[in-house]
Amino acid sequence: MRVTRLAPSPTGALHLGNARTFLLTWALARRLQWRILMRIEDIDGPRIKPGATQETLDILRWLGLDWDGEPILQSADLAPYEAAAAKLAERGLIYSCDLSRREIEAAGSAPHAGENEIVYPPSLRPARDDPDRWRFGRANANYRLASPDREIAFRDQVAGPRHHRPIDEIGDFVVWTRQGTPSYQLAVVVDDARQGVTDVIRGDDLLASAARQMLLYEALRLRPPTWWHLPLVVGTDGRRLAKRHGDTQLSAYREAGVSPQRIIGLLAWWSGTLASPEPLEAGEFALRFTIDTLPRQRITFTREDHEWLLSGTS
């Protein structure tokens, strides 16, 4: 049986962009009779919002989504991630790093890889004759994967053939943090492999992450999943939805009296299933949705969309 997952992170409230990704994942899986896991990615301790996990589950149920089995908490057991990091160290693939962000920028004149990332140049790797740096277990240190100098190619079911060079795009990236927890990249690889996930469906802002995760699958000798990266929902400035675009949180719409059917109807229109927005049940959307009609360009959330949602309230 093929398996996918809904993997919210309780670092904030769900917004319309998150909802579209989860809805499409759920609809595709239910239509094709895949198993759906619910995994709460809650290891980013300082950013976890109290009550966000339960609110996320409540909102998804309100929309009409379900999953198979009980929710899985990443934070419940860190041992599998630690074992994976130790295995990478045994194979001479990761090393400890004490440098701060400022020191990395100054030492390597490192270009920015994204809004919150900088490229970590291979020139800053420790020498191989310094074995303590290539041994896992140091406290208060990040551990980085020594990215190979080659291209990573894979085929995405939505975005098509992809070619990335992680060594140029991000350099040596963190797999274990100084807080004693795995990075997102390592955690999702370990979880998807051990939980039997065959199909990963998420936003296309994570296409570059897929290439980094392919390196980890290879390093851990695991089989990678089939990738489905969906075009993002963005604001009128072309950037993915965030607080700067106003209150697009589902909880705010629910509190304002917007029905879940109206939310689903807008998301269905964005997904090429409806010719214009109209109220729709999640189950009906699952029967109608096909990946073939999904727009391949990013969707812009407009003021008119917001007003259409609110127009259905009394």
C-alpha positions as CSV (number, residue, x, y, z in Angstrom):
1,M,0.0,0.0,0.0
2,R,1.2,3.5,-0.8
3,V,1.5,5.9,2.2
4,T,1.6,9.6,2.5
5,R,1.5,12.0,5.4
6,L,0.0,15.2,6.7
7,A,2.9,16.8,8.6
8,P,1.9,20.1,10.2
9,S,4.4,22.0,12.5
10,P,2.8,23.6,15.5
11,T,4.9,26.7,15.2
12,G,1.8,28.8,14.2
13,A,-1.8,28.7,13.1
14,L,-2.8,27.1,9.7
15,H,-3.4,29.5,6.9
16,L,-5.0,29.1,3.5
17,G,-1.8,28.0,1.8
18,N,-1.2,25.2,4.4
19,A,-4.9,24.2,4.0
20,R,-4.6,23.8,0.2
21,T,-1.5,21.6,0.5
22,F,-3.2,19.4,3.1
23,L,-6.5,19.3,1.2
24,L,-4.8,18.2,-2.0
25,T,-2.7,15.6,-0.2
26,W,-5.8,14.2,1.5
27,A,-7.9,14.2,-1.7
28,L,-5.2,12.5,-3.8
29,A,-4.7,9.9,-1.1
30,R,-8.3,9.1,-0.6
31,R,-9.0,9.0,-4.3
32,L,-6.2,6.5,-4.9
33,Q,-6.8,4.6,-1.6
34,W,-3.4,5.4,0.0
35,R,-2.9,5.3,3.7
36,I,-2.6,8.8,5.4
37,L,-0.4,9.3,8.5
38,M,-0.8,12.4,10.7
39,R,2.7,13.4,11.9
40,I,3.1,16.5,14.1
41,E,6.6,17.9,13.5
42,D,7.2,19.4,16.9
43,I,10.9,19.2,17.5
44,D,11.6,22.9,16.9
45,G,11.2,23.6,20.6
46,P,11.5,27.4,21.0
47,R,9.1,28.0,18.1
48,I,6.3,25.6,19.2
49,K,3.2,27.5,20.1
50,P,1.2,26.2,23.1
51,G,-2.1,24.7,22.0
52,A,-1.1,24.8,18.3
53,T,-1.2,21.0,17.9
54,Q,-4.7,20.6,19.1
55,E,-5.9,23.6,17.1
56,T,-4.3,22.2,13.9
57,L,-6.1,18.9,14.4
58,D,-9.4,20.6,15.2
59,I,-9.2,22.8,12.1
60,L,-8.3,19.9,9.7
61,R,-11.3,17.9,11.1
62,W,-13.5,21.0,10.7
63,L,-12.5,21.1,7.0
64,G,-13.6,17.5,6.7
65,L,-10.1,15.8,6.5
66,D,-9.2,12.6,8.3
67,W,-6.3,10.3,8.6
68,D,-5.4,6.7,9.5
69,G,-4.4,5.9,13.1
70,E,-3.4,8.2,15.9
71,P,-1.3,11.3,15.4
72,I,2.5,10.7,15.7
73,L,4.6,13.2,17.6
74,Q,8.2,13.6,16.5
75,S,9.2,14.7,19.9
76,A,8.0,11.4,21.5
77,D,11.3,9.6,20.7
78,L,14.5,11.2,19.5
79,A,16.5,8.0,19.5
80,P,15.9,7.1,15.8
81,Y,17.3,10.5,14.7
82,E,20.3,10.2,17.0
83,A,21.0,6.7,15.6
84,A,20.9,8.1,12.1
85,A,23.3,10.9,12.9
86,A,25.7,8.4,14.5
87,K,25.5,6.3,11.4
88,L,26.4,9.3,9.2
89,A,29.4,10.0,11.5
90,E,30.5,6.3,11.3
91,R,30.6,6.8,7.5
92,G,32.7,10.0,7.8
93,L,29.9,12.1,6.3
94,I,29.2,14.7,9.1
95,Y,31.3,16.9,11.3
96,S,30.8,19.2,14.2
97,C,30.6,23.0,13.7
98,D,30.9,25.7,16.4
99,L,30.7,28.7,14.1
100,S,27.9,31.3,14.5
101,R,26.0,32.6,11.5
102,R,28.0,35.8,11.7
103,E,31.3,33.9,11.7
104,I,30.2,31.8,8.7
105,E,29.3,34.9,6.7
106,A,32.5,36.6,7.6
107,A,34.8,33.6,7.0
108,G,33.4,32.4,3.8
109,S,31.8,35.6,2.3
110,A,28.9,33.2,2.1
111,P,26.0,34.2,-0.2
112,H,22.5,33.9,1.0
113,A,20.6,30.7,0.0
114,G,17.2,32.0,1.0
115,E,15.5,34.3,3.5
116,N,17.0,32.6,6.5
117,E,19.8,30.5,5.0
118,I,23.4,31.1,4.0
119,V,25.6,28.9,2.0
120,Y,28.2,27.1,4.2
121,P,31.3,26.7,2.0
122,P,33.2,23.4,1.9
123,S,36.4,25.5,2.6
124,L,35.2,25.7,6.3
125,R,35.2,21.9,6.8
126,P,37.6,20.6,9.4
127,A,40.6,18.6,8.3
128,R,40.2,14.8,8.1
129,D,43.2,14.5,10.5
130,D,41.1,16.1,13.2
131,P,39.0,13.0,14.1
132,D,37.2,14.5,17.0
133,R,35.4,16.9,14.7
134,W,34.2,13.9,12.6
135,R,32.9,12.0,15.6
136,F,29.3,12.3,16.7
137,G,28.4,13.2,20.3
138,R,29.8,16.6,21.0
139,A,27.5,18.8,23.1
140,N,26.4,22.3,22.1
141,A,27.6,21.8,18.5
142,N,25.8,21.7,15.1
143,Y,26.7,18.8,12.9
144,R,26.8,19.3,9.1
145,L,26.7,17.0,6.2
146,A,29.7,17.2,3.9
147,S,27.8,17.8,0.6
148,P,29.3,16.0,-2.4
149,D,30.5,18.1,-5.4
150,R,27.9,16.8,-7.8
151,E,24.4,17.2,-9.2
152,I,21.3,15.6,-7.7
153,A,18.6,14.7,-10.3
154,F,15.1,13.4,-9.6
155,R,11.7,13.5,-11.2
156,D,8.9,15.3,-9.4
157,Q,5.3,14.3,-10.2
158,V,4.2,17.9,-10.5
159,A,7.3,20.0,-11.3
160,G,8.9,17.4,-13.6
161,P,12.6,16.7,-14.0
162,R,14.7,18.5,-11.4
163,H,18.5,19.1,-11.2
164,H,20.1,20.6,-8.1
165,R,23.6,21.1,-6.8
166,P,23.2,21.3,-3.0
167,I,26.9,22.1,-2.6
168,D,26.3,25.4,-4.5
169,E,22.7,26.1,-3.2
170,I,23.4,25.5,0.5
171,G,26.8,24.0,1.0
172,D,27.3,21.8,4.0
173,F,23.9,21.9,5.8
174,V,23.0,21.2,9.4
175,V,21.6,17.7,10.2
176,W,21.9,17.9,14.0
177,T,21.6,21.1,16.1
178,R,23.4,22.4,19.1
179,Q,20.1,22.0,21.0
180,G,20.5,18.2,20.7
181,T,17.7,17.7,18.2
182,P,17.7,16.7,14.5
183,S,17.3,19.3,11.8
184,Y,14.2,19.3,9.6
185,Q,16.2,17.7,6.8
186,L,17.3,14.7,8.9
187,A,14.1,14.3,10.8
188,V,11.8,14.0,7.8
189,V,14.1,11.5,6.0
190,V,14.3,9.3,9.1
191,D,10.5,9.5,9.7
192,D,9.4,9.0,6.2
193,A,11.7,6.0,5.8
194,R,10.7,4.3,9.1
195,Q,7.0,5.1,8.8
196,G,6.8,3.6,5.3
197,V,6.0,6.9,3.5
198,T,6.0,6.3,-0.3
199,D,4.7,9.6,-1.5
200,V,5.6,13.1,-0.1
201,I,3.3,15.9,-1.1
202,R,4.2,19.5,-0.1
203,G,4.8,23.0,-1.4
204,D,7.2,23.7,-4.2
205,D,9.3,26.0,-1.9
206,L,10.8,22.7,-0.7
207,L,12.1,21.5,-4.0
208,A,15.6,22.3,-3.1
209,S,15.1,20.5,0.2
210,A,14.2,17.4,-1.7
211,A,17.7,17.4,-3.3
212,R,19.3,17.7,0.2
213,Q,17.1,14.9,1.5
214,M,18.1,12.7,-1.5
215,L,21.7,13.1,-0.2
216,L,20.6,11.8,3.2
217,Y,18.6,8.9,1.8
218,E,21.7,7.9,-0.2
219,A,24.0,8.4,2.8
220,L,21.7,6.3,5.1
221,R,21.1,3.7,2.3
222,L,17.4,4.3,2.3
223,R,14.9,4.4,-0.5
224,P,13.6,7.9,-1.3
225,P,9.9,8.5,-1.8
226,T,8.1,9.7,-4.9
227,W,8.0,13.5,-4.8
228,W,4.9,15.8,-5.5
229,H,5.7,19.5,-5.0
230,L,2.6,21.7,-5.4
231,P,2.7,25.3,-6.6
232,L,2.5,27.6,-3.5
233,V,-0.2,30.1,-2.6
234,V,1.4,33.5,-2.5
235,G,0.3,37.1,-1.7
236,T,0.1,39.9,-4.2
237,D,3.8,40.6,-3.6
238,G,4.6,37.1,-4.9
239,R,5.8,35.8,-1.5
240,R,4.3,32.8,0.2
241,L,1.5,33.6,2.6
242,A,2.5,35.0,6.0
243,K,1.4,37.6,8.5
244,R,2.4,40.4,6.2
245,H,-0.5,39.5,3.9
246,G,-3.1,40.0,6.7
247,D,-5.0,37.4,8.7
248,T,-5.3,34.4,6.4
249,Q,-5.5,32.0,9.3
250,L,-8.2,29.4,9.1
251,S,-9.1,29.9,12.8
252,A,-9.8,33.6,12.0
253,Y,-12.2,32.7,9.2
254,R,-13.9,30.1,11.3
255,E,-14.4,32.6,14.1
256,A,-15.8,35.1,11.6
257,G,-18.5,32.6,10.6
258,V,-17.0,31.3,7.3
259,S,-18.1,27.8,6.6
260,P,-15.7,25.0,5.9
261,Q,-17.5,24.4,2.6
262,R,-16.7,27.9,1.5
263,I,-13.0,27.4,2.4
264,I,-13.0,24.1,0.4
265,G,-14.7,25.9,-2.5
266,L,-12.0,28.5,-2.8
267,L,-9.2,25.9,-2.5
268,A,-11.0,23.8,-5.2
269,W,-11.1,26.8,-7.5
270,W,-7.4,27.4,-6.9
271,S,-6.8,23.7,-7.7
272,G,-8.5,23.7,-11.1
273,T,-11.5,21.7,-9.9
274,L,-14.1,24.4,-10.1
275,A,-14.6,27.1,-12.8
276,S,-15.3,29.6,-10.1
277,P,-15.4,29.5,-6.3
278,E,-18.5,28.0,-4.8
279,P,-19.2,26.1,-1.5
280,L,-18.1,22.5,-1.7
281,E,-17.7,19.6,0.8
282,A,-14.3,18.0,1.2
283,G,-15.6,14.6,0.2
284,E,-17.0,16.0,-3.1
285,F,-13.7,17.7,-3.8
286,A,-11.9,14.4,-3.4
287,L,-14.2,12.8,-6.0
288,R,-13.6,15.6,-8.5
289,F,-10.0,16.5,-8.0
290,T,-7.4,15.3,-10.5
291,I,-3.7,16.2,-10.5
292,D,-3.9,16.7,-14.3
293,T,-5.9,19.8,-14.0
294,L,-3.9,21.4,-11.2
295,P,-2.5,24.7,-12.3
296,R,1.3,24.6,-12.6
297,Q,1.8,28.2,-11.7
298,R,1.6,29.7,-8.2
299,I,-1.7,30.9,-7.0
300,T,-2.1,34.5,-5.8
301,F,-4.4,35.1,-2.9
302,T,-6.3,38.4,-3.6
303,R,-8.5,40.8,-1.7
304,E,-11.4,39.5,-3.8
305,D,-10.7,36.0,-2.6
306,H,-10.8,37.2,1.0
307,E,-14.1,39.2,0.4
308,W,-15.7,36.1,-1.3
309,L,-15.0,34.0,1.8
310,L,-16.5,36.6,4.1
311,S,-19.5,37.2,1.8
312,G,-21.0,33.9,2.9
313,T,-21.2,34.9,6.6
314,S,-24.4,36.2,8.2
